[in-house]
Amino acid sequence: MHLAQALVQKYPLAPRAWLRLGFTQGSINQNEEARKSFAKALELDPKLIGTPVALVFSYVFSEPRDFDKAKHYAEQCIQLQPKEAKCYELMGDVFRARNELENARDAYTKALQMDPALSVASLKKGHINSFLGHYDEARADYDKGIAATENVNKTGYANFKAFTYLHAGQAKAALQELQKLVDSADSMGLPKEQADAAKLATLNNEMLIALHQNFVEDAQRILNQIKTITAESIRRVGDAEFERQQNANLVLLEGQIAARKKDYKTAQSKSEENRQMIERDNSPRKLEGYYGLLATVELLQGHHAKAVDLYKKADLTLLYVKYQYGLSLEGAGNAKESEKILGEVARFNFNVVDFALARNDARVKRFARN
């Protein structure tokens, strides 16, 4: 933050300096300040395409969200570069956020018409078909996106294809498809560190599915794989701070599994172990995982009011944590706030594993009251 602030002090008329400051502020959830910085960059150079793009992402993904403003800046992007396919892809993202799914699909289709090689637009079109329940069409879209992208992205893109099974209510099938991707990652011709990164990302998706479904044996199997790959990464990097941070993350996963086993004493012990490992970090967000585990322990025991207080200190930018927060509010009797939070989860429409798991339940709980 200090470096970004120093940059704008030294170059106060440089729009890219203000853009950099905005990105830095957004990374620590200073979203209103970030938007002021982006606005300053836009004022200094109204034609700098990166600024409306940054504002779209801020208003779509960061609190407080404002989808009308996001649409305004997406339209500005199109006005600046009307032949740029990425601008129409961006508009598709805005329509998704506004829960205008057919409009989003049309925007992605237009992006692909302008640039058939834009594999990410095929991917996002697949997301929309997943949400609409058109699973065969979604898988065909994903196959196009996977075929068109570089090898380094193929495993990540294929994760989304596996999520179609989650949207269809077939969690075991999703786990099987994801495990196939882990098992095949070494055959993609990637450097070892890239193959391991693809495996870890996929295994973390598997882990959340197993935890959500209370598949404890699967969760332990997945954790063992994560530990093996993490140990290899630690040896490869050879940095004590990296090792400490990675081990702190593993402790949280151990705690999450213990909580699903109803071994709450061990889960709380793991949360404390994590806190001790990361308490010297400088990040203001360092304790979010610690509080998230403690909150889950309380939620699983039906201590909803305690869970609410703890989730407020956890990482509510993670959709699954927000979903758990909504469940806690519901259990604590705060129906109005729970309806608001679960409604946001139900309409998120961006295809992370969290959404694939929580969407249907959040929709039922949110709209059953209306």
Secondary structure, 3 states (H helix, E strand, C coil): CHHHHHHHHHCCCCHHHHHHHHHHHHHCCCHHHHHHHHHHHHHHCCCCCHHHHHHHHHHHHCCCCCHHHHHHHHHHHHHHCCCCHHHHHHHHHHHHHCCCHHHHHHHHHHHHHHCCCCHHHHHHHHHHHHHCCCHHHHHHHHHHHHHHCCHHHHHHHHHHHHHHHHHCCCHHHHHHHHHHHHHHHHHHCCCHHHHHHHHHHHHHHHHHHHHHHCCHHHHHHHHHHHHHHHHHHHHHHCCHHHHHHHHHHHHHHHHHHHHHCCCHHHHHHHHHHHHHHHCCCCCCCCCHHHHHHHHHHHHHCCCHHHHHHHHCCCCCCCHHHHHHHHHHHHHCCCHHHHHHHHHHHHCCCCCCHHHHHHHHHHHHHHHCCC
